[in-house]
């Protein structure tokens, strides 16, 4: 699911609502349904129940400004089940800290001395591709948005929006869902809209059902919502999504959204 807002006079702003297991933002739930053997009293207690443990979401914060890191830590550690497992001030430190601390999410600034956040992102994901990276930036340019997604980051938050969007962004990444703030989305949309008077290209190689899935993904619907609307299983939706990404040679949901806008499947 991509978090984005459409900005046209004819389109109602749509915010995707995130749901989280057991109400704990970012908490990973492990269930063990094994029944403990023992006397009758112990069996009576254990039988038919499942023990539940929550592993904290580990977050690494990377920024070369002390006050920024302190502010980010304060916001993040205010969430149940979240811990800031470490801080770094350079891209190189971020890579080393990732190797040592094994965070789930890395919140990293782009502009830092030495290795920048983009190169650090590439090296972090080379260590563990399951880590989610959230880019913080003050640079509101298409080139930065493109470079961040190409580096492998699944989330972009403008520093000016951090107080409002940081928690939702990290929560989305904890569920392995991309997140782009409204400003980032505006920049992407403005770069990919059709020039006035041009005709949208007909998507080649996609089936009608795949085009339906593309449209609903671009509109911000989750796999569960798409499955319910199209009367298919969520697993089938995921299969369609993989096939679509392969056919169109796309690497991220952000690229899929840009494709849908560029080729006229959804309005800009």
C-alpha positions, 0 to 999 in steps of 0.5 A: 500500500502506498500512502499518498494524496491526490492533488487535483480539483476534481479528486477528493483527497484520499488518506490510506488508513493503516491497521496494526496487529493488536493495536501495537504500532510496529510490534511483531507478534509471535504466537506459540500454540504448543500446549504445556504438558504437566499436571491437570491444573497446568493442562487446564490453564495451557489447553486451548490458549496461545502465548503471545510475545511482542518483539520491540521494533528496533529503529536506528536514527541517523543524522549529523545534528544532535538536536534532530536526533534527540527530537526523532528519538523522543517521538519514536520512543513515545510509541508502544513497542518501539525502541531506538536501538542506536544513533549514528552521525554519518553514513559510514557509522550507519552501516557499521551500526546496522551490522552490529545492532540489526535494526528493523527500520533505519531513519536516515538523513540524505545530506551528511558529511562523508558517505551520504544517506543514499549510499548508506541506504544501498550498503545497509540493504546489501547487509540485509534486504529486509531492513526498511529505510526511511529517508529524511530530506529537506530537498524537495526535488524530483531527483532526490525522490527518484534517487531515494527510491532507486537506492531502495528506500521505501519511505520518504519524509520531508523534514518539514513534515517530520513532526506530523508524518514520522510516526505513520511513516515508520509504522507503515515501513514496519509492516513493509508498506511504502510511505510517501508524504503529501509533499513527496507525492506532489513532486512525483505526481507533478513530474509524471502527469501528461502534458496538456493535449497528449493522449495516454498510452495504452498499457501493453502486455497487461490483462484487464484484471492486471490493469484493474489491480494497477488502478487500485494499487495506484489509488492506495488500496491494500491487497485486502481491499483489492481482493474484496472489490475484485472478488478474488483472494489476497494471495491472487492479488499479490500474484497479479502484483508480482506479474505486473512488476515483472512485465513492466520492469518496475522495482517499487510501488512508487514506480507503479504509481508513476506508471499508472499516472503516466499512462492514464490509468488513474488521473493525476 
